[in-house]
């Protein structure tokens, strides 16, 4: 048993729009939180970096103060008689300290070197360095000049009374240290103010974060939670509703996966198979159904099968298989109906009509034979008027005989009394044979019949019966087409994988939508056929349908009033008979 699925038929996702809205709100909330987290991280990192820079600034200012004391000590050593033998060493150290003193002073003034990334000089710091009464920059410049004079003094003997030495040790030392202390204190104060500003920013950011979180909770997460709750409740309600429908519907319903493993069943399965729903879960569908005909179940089309009861008995079934594409798998749903009673009634009706037809055919054939003898003059001479009447009677009698014969054929096919001699057949060859059969009819109306195909298909069936189907469809097309028109017989891939479709398209008057539904029934003729006054039994399409279905195929029609009709039938090809499993496009 195989299951043929059409090209994907996913159900519309009714919750997609709602899901998109939920996703957008969630992404907005998460993005906002992420931005706040990044802002807090950057603020904290900036605070740490600022503290590092402020520490460097204070250290440089303090270093300048310490160096001034070291310079004073070196100058004192140069003026000390006991240390004169070490003058060169002291001078070298003093020169190095003076360079550090000047570089520290330049870095503080111009924010260069280690202080390149620190905050600019504040107004208070600028006042200390450049404005009276402190004017630290001028004092540092004078201090450096006196120290440099000491270094460039070529006299081997220096005393504390030397003007430059005296300035460094007495005048500058106390006054300069006081001013440097103020500079260090101001740098420290400025650093504290900078840190305080960052702490204020951090506090504000924290408050903003808490406010935004509160707003998110009120306007995003709360509605989001309510919406999710509503969606979940709606899904639960839908599930309950579907479960109620599933359990109470008149058909036996079974759901299964692509491997035919049964996942769910309703209570109605007990009447057909004798199993409870729980007992069927986990079983393979092939274990409880015996396929009929080609053994190929077609999605969304009625298929004949037999139910295998748990006691081993079998009962005729009519199945409809539907496919639902879920997010992660394909779900197959089978609706099964026990048609035992319908088959019994159909057989009774078939027997009744069969007996009736047999009882009617024999007298009709006898009448037809007698009329033809009279028409041929075997009984005696006939005049012109009598011949005209006889000709009409012979035509009507032949029509009745054909009607009875067609109906008997239909009854036999439906009752399974016609055994098909199956063999491999080329669809192209069958079409050619049908066209040859009706060549004279087409020429009589100057109608062109052409075949359109891209490839040939090989099927397994009764060549005679399949030619009968194509001939009947082509005959109808010729019958209802206007003279000098064109009829196309096309051969192409079917809507199911490894199936083929043969279609006969005409440019006739067309068929209304309301008539197409019953067109393949017994004794059904369209209004177009009746208006055209073309003779017919009303059984040709019914017989064609029975033959196609006996081959495991399907037949149908597409038509627009005033634009012509297309009668088609689909058959499984040889490749379809070899394939197994569920064919999903």
C-alpha positions in Angstrom: 0.0 0.0 0.0 1.3 3.4 -0.9 0.2 6.9 -0.3 0.6 9.6 -2.9 0.7 13.2 -1.7 0.2 16.2 -3.9 2.8 19.0 -4.0 2.9 20.5 -0.5 -0.4 21.7 0.9 0.6 23.3 4.2 -2.3 24.7 6.2 -2.3 28.5 6.7 -0.6 29.5 9.9 -3.4 31.5 11.6 -1.2 32.5 14.6 1.7 33.8 12.5 0.8 37.4 12.8 0.2 37.1 16.6 3.5 35.3 16.9 5.3 38.0 15.0 3.9 40.7 17.3 4.9 38.7 20.4 8.4 38.2 19.0 8.7 41.9 18.1 7.7 43.0 21.7 10.0 40.4 23.2 12.9 41.5 21.0 12.2 45.2 21.9 12.3 44.4 25.6 15.5 42.3 25.4 17.2 45.0 23.2 16.3 47.7 25.7 17.7 45.7 28.6 20.8 44.9 26.6 21.4 48.6 25.8 21.0 49.5 29.5 23.4 46.8 30.5 25.9 48.0 27.9 25.4 51.6 29.1 26.0 50.6 32.7 29.1 48.6 31.8 30.5 51.5 29.8 29.7 54.0 32.5 31.4 51.8 35.1 34.5 51.3 32.9 34.7 55.0 32.3 34.5 55.6 36.0 37.4 53.2 36.6 39.4 54.7 33.8 38.8 58.2 35.1 39.9 57.2 38.6 43.1 55.8 37.0 43.7 59.0 35.2 43.1 61.2 38.2 45.5 59.0 40.2 48.2 59.6 37.6 47.5 63.4 37.7 47.8 63.6 41.4 50.9 61.4 41.3 52.6 63.6 38.8 51.8 66.7 40.8 53.1 65.0 44.0 56.2 63.8 42.1 57.0 67.4 41.1 56.8 68.5 44.8 59.1 65.6 45.9 61.6 66.4 43.1 61.8 70.0 44.3 62.8 68.7 47.7 65.4 66.4 46.2 66.8 69.3 44.1 67.1 71.4 47.3 68.9 68.5 49.0 71.4 68.1 46.1 72.1 71.9 46.1 72.8 71.6 49.8 75.2 68.8 49.2 77.1 70.8 46.6 77.6 73.6 49.1 78.7 71.2 51.8 82.6 71.0 52.2 82.5 67.4 53.3 80.8 66.2 50.1 82.8 68.2 47.6 84.8 65.2 46.4 81.5 63.8 45.0 80.5 67.0 43.1 80.4 65.3 39.7 78.1 62.6 40.9 75.8 65.1 42.7 75.7 67.4 39.7 74.7 64.5 37.5 71.9 63.5 39.8 70.8 67.1 40.2 70.7 67.5 36.4 68.5 64.4 36.1 66.2 65.6 38.8 65.9 69.0 37.2 64.9 67.4 33.9 62.2 65.4 35.7 61.0 68.5 37.5 60.7 70.4 34.2 59.0 67.5 32.3 56.5 67.0 35.2 55.8 70.7 35.2 55.3 70.7 31.4 53.0 67.7 31.5 50.9 69.4 34.2 50.5 72.6 32.2 49.9 71.1 28.7 48.5 67.6 29.7 51.2 65.7 27.7 52.9 62.4 28.3 51.2 60.3 31.0 48.6 63.1 31.4 47.5 63.2 27.7 44.2 61.5 28.3 43.3 63.2 31.6 40.7 66.0 31.9 41.8 69.5 30.9 43.2 72.0 33.5 40.4 73.4 35.7 39.9 77.1 36.2 41.1 76.9 39.8 44.3 75.0 38.7 44.9 77.6 36.0 44.6 80.4 38.5 47.3 78.7 40.7 49.7 78.3 37.9 49.2 81.6 35.9 47.5 84.2 38.1 48.6 86.3 41.0 49.2 86.1 43.9 50.5 82.5 43.5 51.7 82.4 39.8 53.3 79.0 40.3 54.4 78.8 36.7 56.7 81.8 37.1 58.1 80.5 40.4 58.8 77.2 38.8 60.5 78.9 35.9 62.7 81.0 38.3 63.4 78.0 40.4 64.6 76.0 37.3 66.7 79.0 36.2 68.5 79.2 39.6 69.1 75.4 39.7 70.4 75.5 36.1 72.8 78.4 37.1 74.1 76.2 39.9 74.7 73.4 37.4 76.5 75.7 34.9 78.6 77.4 37.6 82.2 76.4 36.9 83.4 77.4 40.3 84.7 74.3 42.1 83.6 75.7 45.4 79.9 76.6 46.2 78.6 77.9 49.5 75.2 78.4 51.0 75.8 82.1 50.6 75.9 81.8 46.8 72.8 83.7 45.4 71.5 80.8 43.4 72.1 78.3 46.2 70.6 80.7 48.8 67.5 81.1 46.6 67.0 77.4 46.2 67.5 76.6 49.9 65.9 79.6 51.5 63.7 81.8 49.4 62.2 79.2 47.0 62.0 76.2 49.2 59.4 77.3 51.6 57.3 79.4 49.2 57.6 76.9 46.3 56.6 74.0 48.4 53.5 75.8 49.7 52.4 76.6 46.2 53.2 73.0 45.0 51.1 71.7 47.9 48.2 73.8 46.7 48.6 72.6 43.2 48.6 68.9 44.4 45.6 69.7 46.6 43.8 71.3 43.6 44.5 68.3 41.4 43.2 66.0 44.0 40.1 68.2 44.4 39.5 68.3 40.6 39.8 64.5 40.5 37.3 64.1 43.2 34.9 66.4 41.4 35.4 64.4 38.2 34.7 61.1 40.0 31.7 62.7 41.7 30.3 63.7 38.3 30.7 60.2 37.0 29.1 58.7 40.1 26.2 61.1 39.6 25.9 59.9 36.0 26.1 56.3 37.2 23.3 57.0 39.7 21.2 58.6 37.0 21.8 55.7 34.7 20.8 53.2 37.4 17.6 55.2 38.1 16.9 55.3 34.4 17.5 51.5 34.2 15.1 50.9 37.0 12.5 53.2 35.5 12.8 51.5 32.1 12.6 48.1 33.7 9.4 49.2 35.4 8.0 50.6 32.2 8.9 47.3 30.4 7.2 45.3 33.1 4.1 47.5 32.8 3.9 48.0 29.0 5.8 45.1 27.5 6.2 42.1 29.7 2.8 42.4 31.3 0.9 42.7 28.0 3.2 40.0 26.6 2.4 37.7 29.4 -1.3 38.4 29.1 -1.1 37.8 25.3 0.8 34.6 25.8 -1.8 33.5 28.4 -4.6 34.3 26.0 -2.9 32.5 23.1 -2.3 29.4 25.3 -5.9 29.5 26.5 -7.1 29.8 22.9 -5.0 26.9 21.8 -6.3 24.8 24.7 -9.9 25.8 23.7 -9.2 24.9 20.1 -7.7 21.6 21.1 -10.7 20.8 23.2 -13.0 21.8 20.4 -11.1 19.7 17.9 -11.0 16.8 20.3 -14.8 17.0 20.7 -15.3 17.1 16.9 -12.7 14.3 16.5 -14.5 12.0 19.0 -18.1 12.7 17.9 -17.8 12.9 14.1 -19.7 10.2 12.2 -16.6 8.8 10.5 -13.8 6.7 12.0 -10.8 9.0 12.2 -7.2 8.0 12.4 -4.1 10.2 12.5 -0.6 8.8 11.6 2.9 9.9 10.6 4.6 9.3 7.3 5.6 5.8 8.3 1.8 4.9 8.8 2.2 4.6 12.6 -1.1 5.4 14.2 -0.9 8.3 16.7 -4.6 8.9 17.5 -8.0 7.4 16.8 -11.6 8.2 17.7 -14.2 5.8 19.3 -15.8 5.1 15.9 -12.9 2.8 14.9 -14.3 0.2 17.2 -17.3 -0.4 15.0 -15.1 -1.0 11.9 -12.0 -2.8 13.3 -13.1 -4.0 16.7 -10.2 -2.2 18.4 -10.5 0.5 21.0 -8.7 3.8 20.2 -6.0 3.0 22.7 -5.4 -0.4 21.2 -4.8 1.1 17.7 -2.2 3.7 18.9 1.2 2.5 17.9 0.0 0.0 15.3 0.8 0.4 11.6 -2.1 1.4 9.4 -1.1 -1.3 6.9 -1.9 -3.9 9.5 -5.6 -3.0 9.6 -6.3 -2.0 6.0 -6.0 -4.0 2.8 -5.7 -1.9 -0.3 -7.8 -2.4 -3.4 -6.9 -1.9 -7.0 -3.4 -0.3 -7.4 -3.0 0.0 -3.6 -2.3 3.7 -3.9 -4.2 6.1 -1.7 -4.4 9.6 -3.2 -4.6 12.6 -0.8 -8.0 14.4 -0.8 -9.6 11.8 -3.0 -12.0 9.0 -2.1 -10.2 5.6 -2.2 -11.7 2.1 -1.9 -10.1 -0.3 0.6 -11.0 -3.2 3.0 -10.9 -3.1 6.7 -9.2 -6.0 8.4 -11.2 -6.7 11.6 -9.4 -8.0 14.7 -11.2 -11.3 14.1 -9.8 -11.6 10.6 -12.9 -10.7 8.7 -12.9 -8.0 6.0 -15.3 -5.2 5.2 -15.4 -2.7 2.4 -14.2 0.8 3.2 -14.2 4.2 1.6 -11.2 6.3 2.7 -10.2 9.9 2.4 -6.6 10.8 3.3 -5.6 14.4 4.1 -2.2 15.8 4.7 -1.3 18.5 7.2 2.2 20.0 7.2 3.2 20.8 10.8 6.3 22.8 11.8 8.4 19.6 12.3 6.5 16.8 10.6 3.8 15.7 8.2 0.5 14.5 9.8 -1.8 12.2 7.8 -5.5 12.0 8.7 -7.7 9.2 7.5 -11.5 9.4 7.5 -12.9 5.9 7.0 -16.5 4.8 6.3 -17.9 1.3 6.3 -19.8 1.0 3.0 -21.0 -2.6 3.5 -24.6 -1.5 3.5 -24.1 0.7 0.5 -22.5 -2.1 -1.4 -25.4 -4.4 -0.6 -27.9 -1.8 -1.8 -25.9 -1.2 -4.9 -25.7 -4.9 -5.6 -29.4 -5.2 -5.3 -30.0 -2.3 -7.6 -27.4 -3.7 -10.0 -29.1 -7.1 -10.0 -32.4 -5.5 -10.6 -31.2 -3.3 -13.5 -29.2 -6.2 -14.9 -32.3 -8.5 -15.0 -34.3 -5.6 -16.4 -31.8 -4.9 -19.1 -31.5 -8.6 -20.1 -35.2 -8.9 -20.3 -35.3 -5.7 -22.4 -32.3 -6.4 -24.6 -33.6 -9.7 -26.0 -36.9 -8.3 -27.3 -35.1 -5.2 -28.6 -32.5 -7.2 -30.5 -35.3 -9.3 -32.0 -37.3 -6.2 -33.0 -34.1 -4.7 -34.5 -33.4 -7.8 -36.5 -36.9 -7.9 -37.8 -36.9 -4.3 -38.8 -33.7 -4.7 -40.7 -35.1 -7.6 -42.6 -38.1 -5.6 -43.6 -35.8 -2.6 -44.4 -33.7 -4.8 -46.6 -36.8 -5.9 -48.6 -36.5 -9.5 -47.5 -40.2 -9.6 -46.5 -41.5 -7.9 -49.5 -41.3 -4.7 -51.5 -41.7 -1.4 -49.6 -42.6 2.1 -50.9 -40.7 5.3 -50.2 -42.8 6.5 -47.3 -42.7 3.1 -45.5 -38.9 3.0 -46.0 -38.5 6.4 -44.4 -40.5 5.3 -41.3 -38.5 2.0 -41.2 -35.2 3.9 -41.3 -36.2 6.0 -38.4 -37.4 2.9 -36.4 -34.1 1.1 -37.2 -32.1 4.1 -35.9 -34.2 4.4 -32.7 -34.0 0.6 -32.1 -30.2 0.6 -32.6 -30.0 3.5 -30.1 -32.0 1.5 -27.5 -29.8 -1.6 -28.1 -26.7 0.5 -27.6 -28.1 2.1 -24.5 -28.9 -1.3 -23.0 -25.5 -2.7 -23.9 -23.7 0.3 -22.5 -25.7 0.1 -19.3 -25.0 -3.6 -19.0 -21.2 -2.9 -19.4 -21.4 -0.2 -16.7 -23.1 -2.6 -14.3 -20.5 -5.3 -15.0 -17.7 -2.9 -14.4 -19.1 -1.5 -11.2 -19.9 -5.0 -9.9 -16.3 -6.1 -10.6 -17.4 -8.6 -13.2 -15.1 -7.3 -15.9 -11.6 -8.7 -15.5 -9.0 -6.5 -17.1 -6.2 -8.1 -19.1 -3.4 -5.8 -18.0 -0.2 -5.2 -20.0 2.3 -2.4 -20.4 1.0 0.2 -22.8 2.3 3.4 -24.3 -0.1 6.3 -23.7 1.0 7.8 -27.0 0.1 4.6 -28.9 -3.3 4.5 -27.2 -4.0 8.1 -28.3 -3.0 7.4 -31.9 -5.3 4.4 -32.0 -8.2 6.5 -30.7 -7.6 9.2 -33.2 -7.5 6.7 -36.0 -10.9 5.2 -34.9 -12.5 8.7 -35.2 -10.7 10.0 -38.2 -13.7 9.8 -40.5 -15.9 11.7 -37.9 -13.3 14.4 -37.6 -12.9 14.8 -41.3 -16.7 15.0 -41.8 -16.6 18.2 -39.7 -13.2 19.4 -41.0 -11.9 19.2 -37.4 -8.2 19.0 -36.7 -7.1 16.7 -33.9 -3.5 17.1 -32.7 -1.4 15.7 -29.9 0.7 17.8 -27.6 3.3 16.0 -25.4 6.9 16.5 -24.1 7.4 12.8 -23.4 5.6 9.4 -23.4 4.4 7.5 -20.4 4.0 3.8 -19.9 1.0 2.5 -17.9 -0.2 -1.0 -17.0 -3.8 -1.7 -17.9 -6.2 -2.9 -20.5 -5.3 -1.3 -23.8 -8.9 -2.0 -25.2 -10.6 -0.3 -22.2 -8.2 2.7 -22.1 -8.7 3.2 -25.9 -12.4 3.1 -25.2 -12.0 5.9 -22.6 -9.9 8.2 -24.9 -12.3 7.4 -27.9 -15.3 8.4 -25.8 -13.8 11.7 -24.7 -12.6 12.5 -28.2 -15.9 11.5 -29.7 -17.7 13.9 -27.4 -15.3 16.7 -28.3 -15.9 16.1 -32.0 -19.6 15.9 -31.5 -20.0 19.2 -29.7 -17.2 21.2 -31.5 -17.9 23.6 -34.3 -16.9 22.6 -37.8 -13.3 23.6 -38.8 -12.3 23.9 -35.1 -9.3 22.3 -33.4 -9.1 19.6 -30.7 -6.0 19.0 -28.7 -5.1 15.8 -26.9 -2.3 16.5 -24.4 -0.1 14.1 -22.5 1.8 15.4 -19.5 2.9 14.7 -15.9 0.0 14.4 -13.4 -0.4 16.3 -10.2 0.9 13.3 -8.3 4.5 12.0 -8.6 4.9 9.2 -11.2 1.4 9.7 -12.6 0.4 11.0 -16.0 -2.5 13.0 -17.3 -4.3 12.6 -20.7 -6.6 15.5 -21.5 -8.9 16.3 -24.5 -9.5 20.0 -25.0 -12.1 21.4 -27.4 -13.4 24.8 -28.3 -17.0 23.9 -27.9 -19.8 25.7 -26.0 -18.5 24.7 -22.6 -20.3 23.3 -19.5 -21.7 25.3 -16.6 -20.2 24.8 -13.1 -23.4 23.4 -11.7 -23.5 20.6 -14.3 -19.9 19.5 -14.0 -20.4 17.9 -10.5 -22.9 15.3 -11.8 -21.6 14.9 -15.4 -20.0 11.5 -14.7 -23.2 10.0 -13.3 -25.6 7.6 -14.9 -27.8 9.0 -17.6 -26.3 12.4 -17.2 -26.1 14.8 -20.1 -25.3 18.5 -20.0 -27.7 21.2 -21.1 -25.3 21.9 -24.0 -25.7 18.4 -25.2 -29.4 18.5 -25.0 -29.6 21.9 -26.8 -27.3 20.5 -29.5 -29.8 17.6 -30.0 -26.9 15.2 -30.4 -27.9 11.6 -29.8 -26.3 9.9 -26.9 -27.0 7.3 -24.2 -25.8 9.5 -21.2 -23.6 6.6 -20.1 -20.3 7.2 -22.0 -18.8 9.4 -19.3 -20.0 7.1 -16.5 -18.5 4.1 -18.2 -15.2 6.1 -18.8 -15.2 7.0 -15.1 -15.7 3.3 -14.0 -12.9 2.1 -16.4 -10.4 4.8 -15.1 -11.2 4.0 -11.5 -10.8 0.3 -12.2 -7.3 1.2 -13.3 -6.7 3.1 -10.0 -7.0 6.5 -11.7 -9.2 9.5 -11.5 -11.2 11.5 -14.1 -12.5 15.1 -14.2 -13.4 18.0 -16.3 -12.6 21.7 -16.5 -14.8 24.0 -18.5 -15.9 27.6 -18.9 -19.2 28.3 -20.8 -18.4 29.8 -24.2 -14.7 28.9 -24.0 -14.7 25.1 -24.4 -14.0 22.1 -22.1 -11.1 20.0 -21.0 -11.8 16.3 -20.0 -8.9 14.6 -18.4 -8.0 11.4 -16.6 -4.9 10.6 -14.4 -3.3 7.2 -14.3 -0.4 5.8 -12.3 2.6 5.0 -14.5 4.9 2.0 -14.4 7.3 4.0 -12.1 4.4 4.6 -9.7 3.8 0.9 -9.3 7.5 0.4 -8.4 7.6 3.2 -5.8 6.9 2.7 -2.1 6.3 4.8 0.9 4.9 8.3 1.1 5.8 10.5 -1.8 6.0 14.1 -0.5 6.9 16.9 -2.9 
